Amino acid sequence: MATALGDEMVAHGVATRNPAFRGMLGRRGSWLSSDGERLKREAASFKHYLAKVESKQLANDQSEGFVGGYLA
């Protein structure tokens, strides 16, 4: 499955080579293309954003007594 995913990443221009073979071939360095590196940064930024929004929303919901809705 990892090999097929790596092939898809290469086909869509996200990776320069299939990362599933990185360990076997002993290659070092980045296997992500410039688009892949950009997507990686965007995903990290989005994850950070969600963490901030979620923490603020949870704090707001707790103060208003809505936490039970998340636990259902």
C-alpha positions as CSV (number, residue, x, y, z in Angstrom):
1,M,0.0,0.0,0.0
2,A,2.8,2.4,0.8
3,T,4.4,1.8,-2.6
4,A,1.1,2.6,-4.4
5,L,0.6,5.8,-2.3
6,G,4.2,6.8,-3.2
7,D,3.6,6.2,-6.9
8,E,0.5,8.4,-6.7
9,M,2.5,11.1,-5.0
10,V,5.1,11.0,-7.8
11,A,2.3,11.0,-10.4
12,H,0.7,14.1,-8.9
13,G,4.0,16.0,-8.6
14,V,4.1,16.0,-4.8
15,A,7.2,13.8,-4.6
16,T,10.3,13.6,-6.8
17,R,10.6,9.8,-6.1
18,N,8.6,7.2,-4.3
19,P,9.3,7.6,-0.5
20,A,8.6,4.0,0.2
21,F,12.0,3.1,-1.2
22,R,13.9,5.7,0.8
23,G,15.2,3.3,3.5
24,M,15.9,0.5,1.1
25,L,18.1,2.5,-1.2
26,G,19.8,4.4,1.6
27,R,19.1,7.8,0.1
28,R,19.0,10.9,2.2
29,G,17.5,14.3,1.7
30,S,14.1,15.5,0.7
31,W,12.0,13.4,-1.6
32,L,9.2,16.0,-1.7
33,S,9.0,18.3,-4.8
34,S,8.7,22.0,-4.3
35,D,4.9,21.6,-4.5
36,G,5.1,18.8,-1.9
37,E,7.2,21.1,0.4
38,R,4.6,23.9,-0.1
39,L,1.7,21.5,0.7
40,K,3.6,20.3,3.8
41,R,4.0,23.9,5.1
42,E,0.3,24.6,4.3
43,A,-0.8,21.5,6.2
44,A,1.3,22.4,9.2
45,S,-0.2,25.9,9.2
46,F,-3.7,24.6,8.9
47,K,-3.1,22.2,11.8
48,H,-1.8,25.0,13.9
49,Y,-4.8,27.2,13.0
50,L,-7.3,24.3,13.8
51,A,-5.6,23.8,17.2
52,K,-6.0,27.5,18.0
53,V,-9.6,27.6,16.8
54,E,-10.6,24.4,18.5
55,S,-9.1,25.4,21.8
56,K,-10.9,28.8,21.7
57,Q,-14.1,27.1,20.7
58,L,-13.9,24.5,23.4
59,A,-13.1,27.1,26.1
60,N,-16.1,29.1,24.9
61,D,-18.4,26.1,24.9
62,Q,-17.2,25.1,28.4
63,S,-18.1,28.5,29.7
64,E,-21.5,28.2,28.1
65,G,-22.1,24.6,29.2
66,F,-22.1,23.1,25.8
67,V,-19.4,20.5,26.4
68,G,-22.0,17.7,26.7
69,G,-22.8,18.0,23.0
70,Y,-19.2,17.0,22.2
71,L,-19.3,14.0,24.4
72,A,-22.6,12.5,22.9
